[in-house]
Amino acid sequence: MDRNLRPQQREGFLLEEMDGELMLYSVATTTIIALNRSAALIWELCRGQYTVAEIAAALADAYPESAEGIAQQVAVTLAQLEAHGAIEL
């Protein structure tokens, strides 16, 4: 994945917490995507202003104990969010 891309959320998705679980809800398709805390942080950073590399750096800062492999985790999460139509790369 190109580390210079600036992922952007697509309209019509809402991040909600229900019973301690994070859910990304698509208004248009009424589907729900379960997210863990790091995936929710990635989603929140997909505002079109941060590059993939900057998002990975933010995750490494938030989870220093897991810094190794963060770039790969970010790439996988972004690919999954794109596959669900939640972001544009």
Biotite code that builds the C-alpha atoms (Angstrom):
import biotite.structure as struc

atoms = struc.array([
    struc.Atom([0.000, 0.000, 0.000], chain_id="A", res_id=1, res_name="MET", atom_name="CA", element="C"),
    struc.Atom([1.275, 3.445, -0.879], chain_id="A", res_id=2, res_name="ASP", atom_name="CA", element="C"),
    struc.Atom([2.291, 5.109, 2.404], chain_id="A", res_id=3, res_name="ARG", atom_name="CA", element="C"),
    struc.Atom([1.542, 8.556, 0.916], chain_id="A", res_id=4, res_name="ASN", atom_name="CA", element="C"),
    struc.Atom([-2.171, 7.911, 0.342], chain_id="A", res_id=5, res_name="LEU", atom_name="CA", element="C"),
    struc.Atom([-4.566, 9.955, 2.459], chain_id="A", res_id=6, res_name="ARG", atom_name="CA", element="C"),
    struc.Atom([-7.525, 7.724, 3.362], chain_id="A", res_id=7, res_name="PRO", atom_name="CA", element="C"),
    struc.Atom([-10.875, 9.483, 3.571], chain_id="A", res_id=8, res_name="GLN", atom_name="CA", element="C"),
    struc.Atom([-14.027, 8.299, 5.347], chain_id="A", res_id=9, res_name="GLN", atom_name="CA", element="C"),
    struc.Atom([-17.056, 7.921, 3.139], chain_id="A", res_id=10, res_name="ARG", atom_name="CA", element="C"),
    struc.Atom([-20.292, 9.522, 4.181], chain_id="A", res_id=11, res_name="GLU", atom_name="CA", element="C"),
    struc.Atom([-22.996, 7.372, 5.698], chain_id="A", res_id=12, res_name="GLY", atom_name="CA", element="C"),
    struc.Atom([-20.916, 5.509, 8.298], chain_id="A", res_id=13, res_name="PHE", atom_name="CA", element="C"),
    struc.Atom([-21.274, 6.023, 12.029], chain_id="A", res_id=14, res_name="LEU", atom_name="CA", element="C"),
    struc.Atom([-18.966, 4.739, 14.757], chain_id="A", res_id=15, res_name="LEU", atom_name="CA", element="C"),
    struc.Atom([-20.964, 3.697, 17.810], chain_id="A", res_id=16, res_name="GLU", atom_name="CA", element="C"),
    struc.Atom([-20.140, 1.940, 21.057], chain_id="A", res_id=17, res_name="GLU", atom_name="CA", element="C"),
    struc.Atom([-22.680, -0.644, 22.190], chain_id="A", res_id=18, res_name="MET", atom_name="CA", element="C"),
    struc.Atom([-22.182, -2.742, 25.315], chain_id="A", res_id=19, res_name="ASP", atom_name="CA", element="C"),
    struc.Atom([-18.442, -2.049, 25.241], chain_id="A", res_id=20, res_name="GLY", atom_name="CA", element="C"),
    struc.Atom([-18.116, -3.063, 21.582], chain_id="A", res_id=21, res_name="GLU", atom_name="CA", element="C"),
    struc.Atom([-17.200, -0.635, 18.787], chain_id="A", res_id=22, res_name="LEU", atom_name="CA", element="C"),
    struc.Atom([-19.377, -0.870, 15.704], chain_id="A", res_id=23, res_name="MET", atom_name="CA", element="C"),
    struc.Atom([-19.095, 0.940, 12.396], chain_id="A", res_id=24, res_name="LEU", atom_name="CA", element="C"),
    struc.Atom([-22.626, 1.215, 11.049], chain_id="A", res_id=25, res_name="TYR", atom_name="CA", element="C"),
    struc.Atom([-23.491, 1.805, 7.393], chain_id="A", res_id=26, res_name="SER", atom_name="CA", element="C"),
    struc.Atom([-26.678, 3.844, 7.148], chain_id="A", res_id=27, res_name="VAL", atom_name="CA", element="C"),
    struc.Atom([-27.177, 2.963, 3.478], chain_id="A", res_id=28, res_name="ALA", atom_name="CA", element="C"),
    struc.Atom([-26.791, -0.807, 3.753], chain_id="A", res_id=29, res_name="THR", atom_name="CA", element="C"),
    struc.Atom([-27.676, -1.200, 7.458], chain_id="A", res_id=30, res_name="THR", atom_name="CA", element="C"),
    struc.Atom([-24.584, -3.362, 7.916], chain_id="A", res_id=31, res_name="THR", atom_name="CA", element="C"),
    struc.Atom([-22.361, -3.344, 10.957], chain_id="A", res_id=32, res_name="ILE", atom_name="CA", element="C"),
    struc.Atom([-18.595, -3.811, 11.012], chain_id="A", res_id=33, res_name="ILE", atom_name="CA", element="C"),
    struc.Atom([-17.116, -4.728, 14.400], chain_id="A", res_id=34, res_name="ALA", atom_name="CA", element="C"),
    struc.Atom([-13.920, -2.810, 15.166], chain_id="A", res_id=35, res_name="LEU", atom_name="CA", element="C"),
    struc.Atom([-11.330, -3.233, 17.884], chain_id="A", res_id=36, res_name="ASN", atom_name="CA", element="C"),
    struc.Atom([-9.855, -0.141, 19.549], chain_id="A", res_id=37, res_name="ARG", atom_name="CA", element="C"),
    struc.Atom([-6.915, 0.158, 17.144], chain_id="A", res_id=38, res_name="SER", atom_name="CA", element="C"),
    struc.Atom([-9.164, -0.235, 14.079], chain_id="A", res_id=39, res_name="ALA", atom_name="CA", element="C"),
    struc.Atom([-11.482, 2.449, 15.492], chain_id="A", res_id=40, res_name="ALA", atom_name="CA", element="C"),
    struc.Atom([-8.492, 4.766, 15.906], chain_id="A", res_id=41, res_name="LEU", atom_name="CA", element="C"),
    struc.Atom([-7.487, 4.096, 12.306], chain_id="A", res_id=42, res_name="ILE", atom_name="CA", element="C"),
    struc.Atom([-11.061, 4.888, 11.209], chain_id="A", res_id=43, res_name="TRP", atom_name="CA", element="C"),
    struc.Atom([-11.021, 8.153, 13.170], chain_id="A", res_id=44, res_name="GLU", atom_name="CA", element="C"),
    struc.Atom([-7.759, 9.194, 11.481], chain_id="A", res_id=45, res_name="LEU", atom_name="CA", element="C"),
    struc.Atom([-9.170, 8.606, 7.982], chain_id="A", res_id=46, res_name="CYS", atom_name="CA", element="C"),
    struc.Atom([-10.141, 12.249, 7.459], chain_id="A", res_id=47, res_name="ARG", atom_name="CA", element="C"),
    struc.Atom([-8.134, 12.877, 4.315], chain_id="A", res_id=48, res_name="GLY", atom_name="CA", element="C"),
    struc.Atom([-5.493, 14.905, 6.123], chain_id="A", res_id=49, res_name="GLN", atom_name="CA", element="C"),
    struc.Atom([-3.190, 12.087, 7.311], chain_id="A", res_id=50, res_name="TYR", atom_name="CA", element="C"),
    struc.Atom([-1.136, 9.771, 5.143], chain_id="A", res_id=51, res_name="THR", atom_name="CA", element="C"),
    struc.Atom([-1.014, 6.024, 5.697], chain_id="A", res_id=52, res_name="VAL", atom_name="CA", element="C"),
    struc.Atom([2.493, 6.538, 7.134], chain_id="A", res_id=53, res_name="ALA", atom_name="CA", element="C"),
    struc.Atom([1.209, 9.182, 9.575], chain_id="A", res_id=54, res_name="GLU", atom_name="CA", element="C"),
    struc.Atom([-1.643, 6.923, 10.655], chain_id="A", res_id=55, res_name="ILE", atom_name="CA", element="C"),
    struc.Atom([0.848, 4.102, 11.302], chain_id="A", res_id=56, res_name="ALA", atom_name="CA", element="C"),
    struc.Atom([3.028, 6.485, 13.351], chain_id="A", res_id=57, res_name="ALA", atom_name="CA", element="C"),
    struc.Atom([0.003, 7.535, 15.431], chain_id="A", res_id=58, res_name="ALA", atom_name="CA", element="C"),
    struc.Atom([-0.827, 3.890, 16.109], chain_id="A", res_id=59, res_name="LEU", atom_name="CA", element="C"),
    struc.Atom([2.783, 3.173, 17.074], chain_id="A", res_id=60, res_name="ALA", atom_name="CA", element="C"),
    struc.Atom([2.583, 6.066, 19.563], chain_id="A", res_id=61, res_name="ASP", atom_name="CA", element="C"),
    struc.Atom([-0.741, 4.814, 20.960], chain_id="A", res_id=62, res_name="ALA", atom_name="CA", element="C"),
    struc.Atom([0.425, 1.188, 21.207], chain_id="A", res_id=63, res_name="TYR", atom_name="CA", element="C"),
    struc.Atom([4.215, 1.293, 21.749], chain_id="A", res_id=64, res_name="PRO", atom_name="CA", element="C"),
    struc.Atom([4.272, -2.296, 23.000], chain_id="A", res_id=65, res_name="GLU", atom_name="CA", element="C"),
    struc.Atom([3.016, -3.402, 19.566], chain_id="A", res_id=66, res_name="SER", atom_name="CA", element="C"),
    struc.Atom([4.982, -0.968, 17.407], chain_id="A", res_id=67, res_name="ALA", atom_name="CA", element="C"),
    struc.Atom([6.553, -3.791, 15.413], chain_id="A", res_id=68, res_name="GLU", atom_name="CA", element="C"),
    struc.Atom([4.123, -4.780, 12.699], chain_id="A", res_id=69, res_name="GLY", atom_name="CA", element="C"),
    struc.Atom([1.922, -1.683, 13.062], chain_id="A", res_id=70, res_name="ILE", atom_name="CA", element="C"),
    struc.Atom([2.420, -0.632, 9.436], chain_id="A", res_id=71, res_name="ALA", atom_name="CA", element="C"),
    struc.Atom([1.158, -4.027, 8.265], chain_id="A", res_id=72, res_name="GLN", atom_name="CA", element="C"),
    struc.Atom([-1.814, -3.894, 10.653], chain_id="A", res_id=73, res_name="GLN", atom_name="CA", element="C"),
    struc.Atom([-2.735, -0.427, 9.387], chain_id="A", res_id=74, res_name="VAL", atom_name="CA", element="C"),
    struc.Atom([-2.529, -1.593, 5.761], chain_id="A", res_id=75, res_name="ALA", atom_name="CA", element="C"),
    struc.Atom([-4.732, -4.617, 6.470], chain_id="A", res_id=76, res_name="VAL", atom_name="CA", element="C"),
    struc.Atom([-7.292, -2.549, 8.385], chain_id="A", res_id=77, res_name="THR", atom_name="CA", element="C"),
    struc.Atom([-7.431, 0.108, 5.656], chain_id="A", res_id=78, res_name="LEU", atom_name="CA", element="C"),
    struc.Atom([-7.899, -2.599, 3.015], chain_id="A", res_id=79, res_name="ALA", atom_name="CA", element="C"),
    struc.Atom([-10.773, -4.081, 5.030], chain_id="A", res_id=80, res_name="GLN", atom_name="CA", element="C"),
    struc.Atom([-12.411, -0.695, 5.533], chain_id="A", res_id=81, res_name="LEU", atom_name="CA", element="C"),
    struc.Atom([-12.083, -0.016, 1.798], chain_id="A", res_id=82, res_name="GLU", atom_name="CA", element="C"),
    struc.Atom([-13.568, -3.428, 0.962], chain_id="A", res_id=83, res_name="ALA", atom_name="CA", element="C"),
    struc.Atom([-16.606, -2.545, 3.110], chain_id="A", res_id=84, res_name="HIS", atom_name="CA", element="C"),
    struc.Atom([-16.910, 0.783, 1.294], chain_id="A", res_id=85, res_name="GLY", atom_name="CA", element="C"),
    struc.Atom([-16.190, 2.763, 4.463], chain_id="A", res_id=86, res_name="ALA", atom_name="CA", element="C"),
    struc.Atom([-13.160, 4.661, 3.119], chain_id="A", res_id=87, res_name="ILE", atom_name="CA", element="C"),
    struc.Atom([-11.575, 5.847, -0.098], chain_id="A", res_id=88, res_name="GLU", atom_name="CA", element="C"),
    struc.Atom([-7.826, 5.499, -0.542], chain_id="A", res_id=89, res_name="LEU", atom_name="CA", element="C"),
])
